[in-house]
Amino acid sequence: MRILHLSHEGLPDWRIEKSAISASKLGHEVVFAGRKNSISYNRNTFLKIYEVNWTAKARLGIPFYWRTVKKQIEKIIKDVKPDIIHAHNIFSAKMISEFGFPFVYDDHEYWSRSSRLLIEMAERLTLRRTKGDIAKYIAIDLPTHLRRISINKYSIRLWTNWEKELVSSTPTITISNRIAEELRLIGNSNNTDRVFVVPNFPMKLEVQALEKPYFHTTLSSAYAGGDGHNKEKYPNRNMDGLTDIFTSYDIGHLTIIGWEGESAGKVRYTGFVSRQAMYNEMSKHSIGLIPWKKHWSHVFTSPNKPYEYAHAGLFVMCTSCLKPVSETLKENCITFENYNDLVSQLEYFKENLDELYNKRLKIFEFARNSLIWENYEKNIFRAYQLC
């Protein structure tokens, strides 16, 4: 079987690649089509890679721009001749629904919910640009702000309708049980058994060589990902003040993996690293943090990083409203309410390194048995069979 993975984003995208690797292991041919990224991609996961010029106006469904993308994809389909299309996220899925090809909708983001972040992003951008100057806001930014708000509200309505349409008619894959429950509610009654969960867990091939955690004589925490420093783009990943608490309190060191930054004192930045280097760096630390400040969207959020922490032997600490994470990790995770609470818990572990080491051993074993992509990849093929 030949499978075309279609996305409005480009490579690398580890979730897309894991799905492709799972299919390749069974002898299927996998091809990718998506936007060209500035980051070079040199892995040989796909038989062939095609470029699709997705534009913002196409993602809004504006007819001329939508047809422009559709023509590109039509040419790719004629060349690839896929048996099935694995459409990643809402734009690709909506586009392919117009072709009459068998396809599955892989909902990485839960678009009807995540799109609501656009309103917050617009508000934060306006505040940053005007710096609280009301006169400047009214004279210069108000028209732009109102236009942006209008477009965002339109986008939310459009994508919410698209998602309901897709989930009601198409086998759907998503990242957590909570999102799956929601999608079954917005779809029609015929689709309740056609929503499948494939969590963002690592594959065996990337973690099988990781060694059992070793005891650390000092406390060190890690945060992985180049996301939280951009509050306008990621208002649900706000970490304002995180580095300050490591500077101000005796709670060990913090390493931020994936960010560019100026290392100083107790805070160190690694810059961009490969996935293998990421795991190697993680293993040098005792605690993996998800220190995003509370946000309404967290109940639907299940990032990769806590499960990567677990495989590297880091005990996980996260904001209490990140329910999908704490429910998945169970006793292998401790939550905190705010940064004062986080400081108190880190102070405790700094004085109880033996207890922390035992927790690291437990989460490491839990990850090897339970937090594995292969435990769920059968759900991808169950979705394919229903197309």
N, C-alpha and C positions, 0 to 999 in steps of 0.2 A: 504494500500500500504506500502511496506517495502522499505525504502530509505537508501542506503549506501553512507555515506559521506566519500570520499577518498581524502587524502592529503599527500604530501611529507613532511609536517610539522606535529607537534604533538599538543596536547592539553595542556593548554588552548589556544583557538583561538576564540575570541568572535564573529567574523563574521560567522564562521562555526557553532558555537553554536546557534546563533540567527536564522540561517536558519533551524537548527534542531528543535528548540523550535517552530518556526512557523508551521512546519509540524506536530509536536506532538499535537499542539492545535486542529488540524483538525482530529486527530485520527490515523495518520500515525505512523508506527514504524520506528525509526531512529537508525542507527548503524554507528560507526566510525571506520575507519582504517587509520593509519598514523604512523609517527615516534614517538618513545618514547622520551618524553622530560625529562630534569632533574628536572623541576618543577612538583611537585605532582599535580594530578588532582583528585578532590574528589566530583565533582558535578555529579548528576544522570541524566544528559540530555539524554544520549544514553542508549539504551537497552543493548548494548555490545560494547566493545572497543577492536580492534585488533591492533597488532603491525606490522608495515611493515618496514623493514630495508632498507630504501632508502640510497644509497651511492652517492657520487659526480660523480663517473664514470658511474653509472646508469643514472644520470641526463644528462650526455653527450651522452646518447644513445649507449654507447659501448656495442656491442651485448652480451657478456658473462654476464656482470653485469646487463644489461637490462633484460635478460632472468631470472636471479636470482630473481629480484624483481617481474617479471611477474608470476613466479611460486608461490610466496607467495600470491599474489593477487588472483591468480586462486583458491587457496585453500580457501581463505576467501569468494570468490563469491560462491563457492560450498556449504559452510557452511551457509552463510547468505541467499542465494537465493533472491537477491533484485529484485524489480520490476523496479527500476530506480537507477542510480548512479549519485550522485552530485559530480562532480570532481572539486576539488579546485586547481586552478592554473595549469600551463601548463603541468607539468610532469605527474600528475595523469590523466589529460584529454587525453594526447597523449597515455598513457598506455592503458586506457580503450577503446580508439578508435580501438584497435587491437582485442577486445573481441567480438564485435558485439552486445553489450548490449546498451539499450537506456540510454543516459546520457546527462547531460548539463555541459557546461564548465563555471565555475565561475572564471573570470579573476580578481583576487585581485590586481595584480601588473602591468598589461599591459606589458607583458614580452618583446615584441620586442623593447620597449623603455627602460624599467628599466634595461634590461640586458646590455645596453650600459654603465651603471655605472661601469661595471667590469673593463673597461680600466682605468678609473680614479682611481679606488680602487688600481689597480696594481701599477700605477705610484706613488700614495701617499705612499704606503707601501715601495716601493723602496727608495723614498726620506727619509722616516723616518729611515730606516735601515742604509742607508749610511751617513745620516746627511750632505749631500752636498759634501761628499768626492768623487770627480770624479775618482781618482785613485782606491779607494776601489770599487767603482761601476763597473769600467771596469774589474778589476781583479777578483772580487768575485760575484757581483750581476748581471752583464750584462747577462750571460747565463741564469740564473734563470728568470730574468726579460723578456728576449726575449721569453723564453718558456711559461711564464705565459701569455704574450701578445698574442702569437699564439693560446693558448688554449682559451683565452677569445674571440678572433675574431671568432674562430670556433663556440664557444657557441652561440654568437650573431647571426650568420648566421643560425645555427641549430634551435634555439628557434624562430627566426623570421619566418622561414619556417613552423615550427610546428603551430605557432599561426595562420598564414594565412590559413593553411589547416583546422584547427579546426573551426575557425570563419566562414569559407566558407561552412561548412558541419553540424554544430552543434548549437543548441540553446545556446546562450551565455549571461551571466550575468556579468555586470561590475559595477564600483562604481561611475561613473560620466558621465554627458552628453557629456563632451568633449572627454572622452575615447570612449564612445559609437559611437560618430560620426566618430572617427578614425577607429574603428573596422569595421564599416559598409563600409568604403572605402577599407580596405584591404581584406574584404570578397567578395564573388561573388554577383551578383545582386539578386540571389535567397535568400540571407540571410539578406537583409536590414531590414526586419520586424521580425527578430529572434534575435536581440540584445536588451537586457533589462537592465535598470538601477535600481540598488538597492543600494542607498547610505549608507555610514557607519554611519547611525544615531542610537542613542540609542533606546532600546525597552521601551515601556510604563512601564513595570514591574520594571525597574531599576530606573526610574526617577519620577514616579507618586507621590512618597512620598516627593519629594524635595519641600521645602517651598519657598515662595516668598522671593526674596532678601531683606536683611535689610541694612540700611544705615551704611556705614563705615566712621568713622571720620578721618581716615588716609588712604593713598594710599598704596595698596599692590598688587603685580602682581604674577601670577603663571605660571609655565610651567609644563606640565604633560608628562611623558614618559621617559623611560630609554634609549633613542636612540641617542640623539645629541652629547653625549660626545665621541662617537667613529667615528672619521672623516674618518678613513680608510674604515670602514664598511658602513658608511652613508655619503658619500661626499656631498650629497644633503641636509644634515641636519646640516651643519656647523654652530656652534654658538660661535665661538672663540670671546672672549671679552665680552660676555653677562654679566657675573658676574662683570666684571671690571666697567661697566658703572653704576651699582647700588652702587658700592663702591666709585666711583669717583664723582657722581652727587647726588643731593638731589631730588631723584625721587621715594622715598618710598622703600619698601622692596620687595625682590624676594624669592618665595618659589618654589623649584624644586621638583615636586612630582614624585616618582618612582626611583630616582637616589640614589645611595649610595654616600655620600660625607661628608666633614667636615664642619658643619655649623659654620659661623662666621660673626659677624657684621650684615649687612643687607641681607645676603644670607643664606637661610636655606634649608637643604635637608631632605626629609622625609624617604628615603629608600623605598623599595618595600611595597606597600599597596594593600589591596583588592579593588575591584571596588567600593564598598559602602563607604569604608574609603576614597577613592579618591574623590568621590563626596562631602563627608563631609568636606574634606580639601579644595576643590575648593571653596566652598560656603563662606569660611572665607576671600576671596580675591575679588578684584574689577575688575581686568583685567586679561584675559587669553591671553598669548603670544604664537605666532608661529614665533620665531625670527630667522628662518633659513636664512642664507645669500643667495642672489639670485643665482639661478641655472637653467639651461635650462630645467630640468625635472619638474619644479614646475607647469608648465601649465597642467601637467597630474596627479598632486598629490592632493589627497583629504583625509587627515588623519581623524581619529576619533576625535581627541582632540578638534577642534573648536566647534563641535556640543555638546560635553560633557561640555565644558565651558559654552555654551549658556544655557543648562538645569540647570546648577548650578548657573546661574545668573551672569556670568562674561561677561563683554564687551570684544569683541575679537579684537586684534590687530595682523596683520600678514604682512609679506613681500609682497610687491606689486605684485610680479610675481606669487603668489599663487592664480591664477584666479578662480579655482573651488571653493575655500573657499569664496572669496569676492563676487563672483557671486551668491553663494547660500545664504549667509547671508545678502547681499544687504546693506542697511543703518545700519545694526546692526554690522558692521565691519569697522574698519579704517585700511588702509594700510600705510606702511612706506617704504622709499627707502633704508635706511641704518640706522646704529645705532645712528648717529647724529640726524637724523630725529626722530627716536624712542625716544631719550632723550627729544627732544623739545616737542613732544606730551605728554609724561608722565609728564613733568613739567607743561604743561597746565592743565592736569586733576588733578594734585596735588592741584592746586589752584581753581579748579571748581568741587568739589566733588558732589554738588547738580546736576549739569548737567550729571556727570558720573552716578549717581544713577538712573536718569531717563532713561539713555541708558540701564542700567542693567535691569530695569523693562521691557523695551520694548523687549529686546532680550530674556528674560525669557518667556514672553508671546508668542513671535514668535516661540520659540523652542517647547513649549507645543502644538502648533497648527500645525507646519510645519515640524519640524525636528524629525520625529518619524518613526522608522523602519516599523511599521505596515501600514503606508501610502503607502508603496512600496512592501510589502511582496507578494502581489498578482502577482507581476511580476515573482517571483520565480515559482509559480504554472502555470503561462502562459507558461513559458519556459518548464516545465515538460510536459505539454499537447502537445507540439510540437515534443517531442522525438519520 
